[in-house]
Amino acid sequence: MSLKEKVEEALNSVRPGLEADGGNVELIDVSEDGIVKVKLVGACGSCPMAAMTLQYGVTNAIKQAVPEVKEVQSV
């Protein structure tokens, strides 16, 4: 399984919670050096809690499932 596939799988684990609030997360890019770029969309894109959602929900889920990931960036 590729790094990108592993990250996508990790994102699938947090999507139901985001979708319940009218949002979602889009995987933009996964670099070979472990930098993941994501975009919060829908209600999550304009939510004042988006930074917290990204840090504590999305980033933690990705890093737990895919230890090779060094950083998660919002674009």
N, C-alpha and C positions, 0 to 999 in steps of 0.2 A: 504494500500500500504506500502511495507517495505521501510526502509531507502535506501536500495540498488536500489530499483525500482525508487524511487524519484530522486536519483542521476543520474541514467541512463536516466531518462526523461529530466533532466536538461542538460545532455551532448548532448542529441539529438537536443537541441535548438542551440548549437554552432557548431555541426558537419558540417552543410552545408558550413559555412565559412571556416572551416579547409579543407574540401574536395575540395573546389574551388581552394585552393592553393596546392593541391596534398597531403594533410596530413589527419590525423584523430587523435582521442583520444580514448584510450582504458581504460576501468574501470578495475583496477586490484583488488581492495579490498575496502570494507567499514567496518570499525570496529564499534562495538557497542558504543564506546565512541566518535563517530563522526569524526574519521580520515579517509579521503578518499585518496586512492592511485590511481594515473592515470599514463598513459604512452602516450606521444605524439609519433605518429608513422608516417611512410611515410616521406614526405618532412618536416613535422613539427619536426620530431625527430632530424634532423641535421640543422635546420634553426637557424641562429644567433638570431632571434627574439623569439625563443621558450620560453625563460623565461618570456618574456613580455606577450606572448600569454597565457601562463599558468596562470600568475598572474591576468591579466586584463580581459581575455576572459573566460577561463575555471573556475577559482576560483570564480570570481564574479558571473557567471551564476549559479554555484552550490550553493553558499551561499545565493543568493537571492531566489532561488527556494526551498532550503532546509535549513532553519535556524538552524536546529539541528547540521549541519556540523560545526565542530570547526576548521578543518585544511584540506588543500588539499596539498598532497605531490606528487612530480614527482618521479617515480622510473625508 
